[in-house]
Amino acid sequence: MKDKISFGSVKFSIIFILGSIFICSSIEIASASIHEYNNEHFTPQSNAFFFHGGSEGLYASSHKPHKGKSFIRFENVAFLRTKESADNHNEMQSRTGLIEALVLEVKDREKIGDAHSKSNAICCTPKLAQDKVCTVGEIILQRNPDNPEWPMRIQTFFEGKSLETEMVTQSIEINSTGMYYLYFMFCDTQLNATRIRGQTVWRNPGGYLPGKMVPLMTFYGIASLAYLLLGILWFFRFVKFWKDIIQLHYYITAVIALGMCEMALWYFEYANLNATGSRPMSITLWAVTVTAVKKTFSRLLLLVVSMGYGVVRPTIGNVTPKLLLGTVYFIASEALELVEHLGNINDFSGKAKLYLVLPVAFLDTWFILWIFSSLSQTLEKLQMRKSMVKLDLYRKFTNSLAAFVLLSIAWVGFELYFKASDPLSELWRIAWIIPSFWTLLTFSLLVVICVLWAPSSNPTRYAYCGETGDDIDEEAISLTTGVKVVPDMGAKLERKEKKGSASTDTLTGLKEDLEEDKRE
């Protein structure tokens, strides 16, 4: 019965992963540095209505021959008002409705609205107009004394009883590096049901990649080479000692291969986005899915290593809870990655993904507790059996893992502080170090495992040996053969009795192992 459940769980996991890829890859393109507006509505704010058109970190235009201009371009942006709103005007009237596009740096955000009184007004009122502060019906905008043209204002008017008006196609060149925001706003309450459609194109000097993502493309390229180098070194070692390979080495090889694929996919995904400004859904989905699979597989690898698989025990016991935890973690991680990478491309940290971060954090904590609990049991067994070489190996692994966990906790604290102290993403130029650190940490831990469990001509220094009194699970699936292992207890005890004085200790250890597998 347990075998059926276990292999059924494996089959479900594979079908779920392939199904997710197939379904989502049928969608062709997701918007990227091309911000698309599909009949979006405006939101009331104070005495105005606004629509957030986008926000990205942009570098100043470059004058170098191989670099281009940095700009925000308005393409086919149109505004549609209701018939009721249009009927309030005469066919012969001009300028029967005003909508303004405002482009500004985040540091100039306080220049929108009334700064001279405590009214919090965004639109100009007759009283403010009397003081010659603004024009009635327009957004109050204070110019930058150092650059009178900024913040930038572009006005578009409805004519007569027309239901639709379109912005003139134009580009705004960016000559100063910063975080830029685009807002569409109006003050006329008769336009409250107005919708917007069209698109804006945001470009940096080196391509369409948003400013916060530019350093990540270089990082993923370097990370791809690092994984490739690790893979080559591991492959040569694998081939050299292929006769002494244990099952654990194949799982380490799989994690290295997944890491290479993950980094390569992200690099090419970013390179394509930088070149075209569009983000093919299929490439992004493959990168997201490989990332989720690699995260899940890496944590399961840590778990089976911590349980002493291949060192203290030839099997990992009941695989059902491990597969169940792995499947749930994959689903949670996949959902988080999809929201993060297939959502809005704005260089602005939203709160929507918070609800997806919490399940992943909870599952990571569960993995950590299970891993260290298993490590504690493995160390205790090795110490009781006086396997000093294996004990030294696992102590090194435990110390390394503890250091990585402490470093992770410290980095989580820094990440929370970083995001709390920068709600408007003003530090977008260094925000790339947040995701890069986790990639670097994962790679470093993988290198540690590769060094400690490297293939060698003397695999018995850490490989499981049946004659040493190591445990055989009462009801388990061998990862070497893939079939259930049901030990011959009589034959095992007969061999143990031939060892003389060690028989009592062996029986005690065997009973403990059986009880542990039942608990799993």
N, C-alpha and C positions, 0 to 999 in steps of 0.2 A: 504493500500500500504506500509506504513512504517513497519507494522508487517511482511509482506512478506519479505521485504528487510532485516529486522533484523534477522529473523529466518533463512533466506537464508545465511546470513553472518556467523551465528553460525554453520550451517551445513557445509559450506565451510571450516571453521577453523578446525573442527573436522576431516573432510576428508583429509585436507592437512597434519595435524599432523600424522594421522595414515598412510597415504600414504608415507610420508617421512621415517617413521620407517620401514615400510614393504620393501620399495625399497632398502634402504641402508643396512638393516640387512641381505639381501641376499648375501652380500659380506662377506667372511668368516674371513679373518685375515689381519690385517695391521701390517707392520713391526714396531718394537719398539726398544729395545736395540739391536736387531739384525738389523744392517744396511744392506739393500739389494741393490745391484747394478745390474741394468737390461740393459746391453748394453749401458752404459752411455758414452758420449763423453768427451774429455778433452778440457779445455779452455786455449787459449793462454794468457800468462802473461809475459811481458818483453821478454826475449829470451828463455822462457821455456813454457811448457804446463803442466797444473795441473788439478786434479780432487779432490774436497773436499770429503773425505771419511767419515767424521763425526766429531762431537765435543761434548764432554760430560764432566761433572764434575765427577771425580773419587776419591774415598777415598783410602788411602793407604791400602795395604793388611794387614789383621789382623792375629795375631798369636794365637788368642783365639780359643779353640776347637770348639765352636758353630758357629764360623764365617769362611767364606771362603777366597779365594784369590781374589784380584782385578786384572783384566787382560783385554787385548784386543786380541782377537783371530781371525786369518785370516782363513776363511774356503772357499775352492773352488774358490778362487779369480783367475780369468784368464784374460788375455789381448789378444785382437784380432786385428791384423793389416790387412791392405788391401793387395790384391794380387800384386798391383803395387809396394807397399813398399817392399814386400818379393822378388819380381823379381829383385830388385836392388842388390841382394847378391847371392853368390855362395852356392850351396848345401853343400860344404865341409867346409864352414866357420863356426866358432863358435862365439858366442856373437855378433850377427848381429843387436842387438837393446837392449837398456837398459831402464828399467822402475824402478823407485825407490819409495818405500813407506817410508814416513817420519812421525814419531810420536814424538810430542814435546808438552811441556807445553806452555800455552799462554804467560808466562813470557819470554820464549825463542824464541818468534816469530822473533825477530830481528837477530837471529843467522842464518837465511836462507838468502843467497845472499851475495853479495860483500859489506863488511862494511869498506873496506880500501880506496875505491875511490868513486866518485860520478856517477859511471856508471849505478847503479841500476840493475846490471846484477845478474841473478839468476843462470844461468849455467856458468860453468867454460870456459873461453876463452883461446886461446894459450898464450896471453900476461900474464894473471893471472897465468897460469900454469908455465911460466918461473920464476915467483917469488915464486914458490913452495907453493902457497896458496891452490891449488886444482888440480884435475885431469880433463883434457879436456873431455867434454861429460857428466860430472857428475854435480849434483846440488852442489852449494857451501854451505857447512855446517860447521859452527864453533862449536866446542865442548864446553860443559860447563866445566870450570876448576874444579868446585866442584864435578862434576859427569861426567867423561870423556866418559861414554857410551851414554850420552844423549846430544842432541836429537838423537833418534834412527833412523838408516838408514837400510832398507832392500832392497837389489838389486835383480832384476829378469831379466834374459836375454832371448831374442829370439835366437834360434839356426838355422843356415843355412837359408833355405827358408821357414821355418815353418810359418804358418799363426797365430798360437796360442801358447801361453806359459802360464804356471800356477805357481802361487806362492806355495812355500812349506807351508803346514799347520803348523802353529806355533802360540804360545801365547807369549805376552809380559806382564810380571808381572809389576804391578804398585806398587811401594814402597813409593811414595810421593803423598800426597793429592794435587790435582790441577785440573785446566781445561785443558783437553788434546785435541789436534787436530790431525787429520790424513789426510795427503795429499799423493796422488799418482802423481808423476811428471816424465817428461822426457825432454831431450834437443834435441834429433834428430828430425829435421824437416820432415824427411821422414816418421815419425810415426804420423803425424798430424791428421790422420783419425782413429787412434786407439781407440778401445772401451774397456770398463771394465765391467765384470760381476762377480757375486759371492756375498759373504757377510762377514761382520765382526761382531763379538759378543763382546759387551762391558759389563763387569760385575763388580759390587761393592762387597765388602765383605759380605754384607747382602742380596744380590740378584741382579737381573738384572735391577732394577729400577734405572733410571739415577739419578745422585747425586742431582740435583735441585729438584727432585720429592720425594726424600726419606723423608724429614720432612713432606711433604704434606699428605702422607699416614697416619702418626700418627695424624696429625691435623684432617683429615676427620673422623678418628675413634673416636676422642674426640667429634667432632661436631655431629656425629651420636648419641652419648650418650646424648649430650645436647638437641638435638631435641626430643629424646625419653623421656627424663625427662620432658620437657615442654609439650609434648603430653600427658603424664600420668597425670600431674597436671591439664591440661586443661580438660581432659576426666572426671576426678573425679568431677571437678567443673560443667562440662556440665551435668553429670548425676544427680548430687545433685539438680540442679535447672532446670531440663529439662522441667518443666511446664512453666517456664518463659523465655524460649529460644526465641530469635528473629532471623530473617533470617540472619542478619549479622554474627551471631555466627557460622553458617554453613560455611560461606566463610573463616572465620578465621581458622576453623578446617581444611578446604581443604588446606590452605597454610601451616599449620603445617605438615600435612600428606605429602605434596609435598616436604617439607624441609627434612623430615626423609628419604623419598625415594631417594632424590638427594644425600644426604651425604652418605647413605649406598651404593648406586651404585658406587659412586666415590671411596669409600674405597675398595670395592671388586674388582673394575677395577684395581686399583693400586696394590692390593695384588696379583691378578692374573698375572699382568705384572711383578711384582717382582719375582714371583715363576717360571714363564715359559719363560720370555723374549719376549713373543708374546702378541699381543693386539687384542683379538677377536673383530671384528667390531661391532657385535651385542650388546655387553655389553657397549662398548664406545658410540655407537649411542643412546642407551636407556638413559645413563647418561647425554649425551649432550642434548637430547630432553627434559628430565624431568627438567634439569636446565633451558632451554629456556622457558618451560611452567610455571615453578615456578616464574621466573623473570617477565614474562608477567602478571601472575595472581596476583603477589604481587603489581605491579604498579596499576593494575585495582582496587585492594582492597583499596589501598591508595586513589585512585581517588573517589570511591563511598563513602568512609568514609568522605572524605573532602567535598563532596557535601551534607553531612548531611543525607545520606540514613539511614532510621530507626530511625532518631533522629528529623530532621526537616521536612523530606518528606518521604512518604511511597514508592516512586518509584524513579528511577534514570533518568526519562525523556526519551528522544530519545536515544535508545541504539546503533543505527547504527554508529555514529562517534566514540563511545567508542570501539565497536567491530572492526571497521576498523583500528583504531590506535593500538589496541591490536594485531590484525593479522599481521600488518606490522612490529610491534616490534618483534613479535615471529619469523617471517621470517628472519629479520636482525640479531637477537640474535642467532638463530640457525645456520645461515651461519658463523658467527664469531666463534662460539664454534666449529663447524666442522673443520674449517681451523686451529684453534689453537690446537685441540686435535687429529685430524686425519692426520695432516701434518707430516713434518719431526720431529723426536724425539730429534734432536740435542738440547743441552742446549745453544741455540744461538737465540737471538731475531731477527727475520727477519723483513723486511719491507713490505712483501706481505699483511699482515693482516691490514695494516694501512687504506686501502680503505674500509674495513669492519668495522673498529672501528668508523669511522666518522658518518655513518648513525645511529649506535646505540647511539652515544653520542648526536646527534641531536634529536633523539626520546626521550632520557632521559630528555633532556632540555625541550622538549615540554610537557612531563608528569609533570615535576616540575612546570612549569608555570601554567598549567591547575589546578594542585592540589592546589597551593597557591591562585590562583584566586578564586577557589571554596571555599577554607577555608575562604577567606575574606568575601565572600557573606554569608556564613553560620554564621560567627561570627556577622555580621551586623544584620541578621534576629533575632538571639537569643537575641541580645542586644535590638532591637526594641520591642520584645515580652517579655522582662524582664524574660527570662527563666534562672535564675541565676545558677542553678545546671548544666544545659547543657552547659551554657556559660563557666563555670569554667572548665568543662571537655574538651571542645574544645580549650580553651586557653592552657591548659597543653599539649594537643596533638600538637598544633601549635608550641609551644616553643620547644618541643622535636624534631619535624620534622625539624624546622629551625636549631637546633643544629646539627642534623645529616647531613643536606645539607651542612652546613659550614665545618663540619668535612670531608665530601666527597670532597669538592672543595680543601681543604688543602691537602688531600691525593693524589688527582690527580696531584697537583703541585709537591709533593714529588716523585710520580711515574715517572713523566716526567723528573725530575732532576736525579733520580736514573738511568733511562735507558740512558739518555744522557751522564752521567758521567761514564757509564760502558758499552761501545759499544761491548766489547769482552767478556762480562759475567764473568769477573774476580771475581765478588761478588756473584757467583752462590750459595754459601752456605747460604746466607740470602735472596735470591730472593723469597723464598717461602712466605715471609710475605706479598708480594704484593697481590696475590689472596686471601690469608687467611684473610686479613683485610676486604675485601668486604663481605666475608661470615660472619664474625663476626659482621659487621655493620648491615647487613640484619637481622641477628638473634636478635640483640639487639633491632632493631626497631619493630620486631614482638613481642618481649617480652613486649615492651611499650604498643602496641595495646592490647595485651592480658590482661594486668593489667588494662588499662583504660576501656575496654569494657568487663570485666570478667562477666560471668553469675552470677546473684545474685537473692535474693528473692524480690528485689525491682527494677525491670527493668524499671519502669516509670521514674527513675532518668535520663535515657538517651534515652528511647524508644519513638518512635513517638506516639503521642496521638491526635486523630482527633478532640477532643473538645478544643484544645488549640489554634486553628486558624492556625495550620501548613498547608502547601500547599499540594494541590492535583494537579497533572499535568493534563494539558488539553488533551494531547495525549501522553500517556506513557505506559510502560509495567511494571506491578507490579512484583517485584521480589519475592513476597510471593505466588502469585497465578499463575504467568506466562501468564496472559491475559491482554488485553488492558483495561485501566481504563479511562472511560469517565464520569466525575463527573456530578451529578445532581445539576446544579448551583442553581436552584430555591430552592430546599430543603436545600442546604448548606446556602444560604443567609437567609432563613427563620429561621434556627437555630441561625445564627449569630445575627439576629435582636432581639432575645430573651435575648441577653446578654446586652442590654441597651447601655451604654456609650461606649462599646468596638466595636460597629458595624462599625463605620467609619474607625478605624485603621485596622480592619479585611479586609474590602473591599479593602483598599489601598494595604495591604500586598498580598491579593489574586491576584490583577491585576499585581503586580510586579512579582509574581511567574509564572503567565501565560506567561508574556512577556519573562521571562528568559527561559522557556521551548521552546518557539518558536525560540529563538536565538540558542538554542542547535540543 
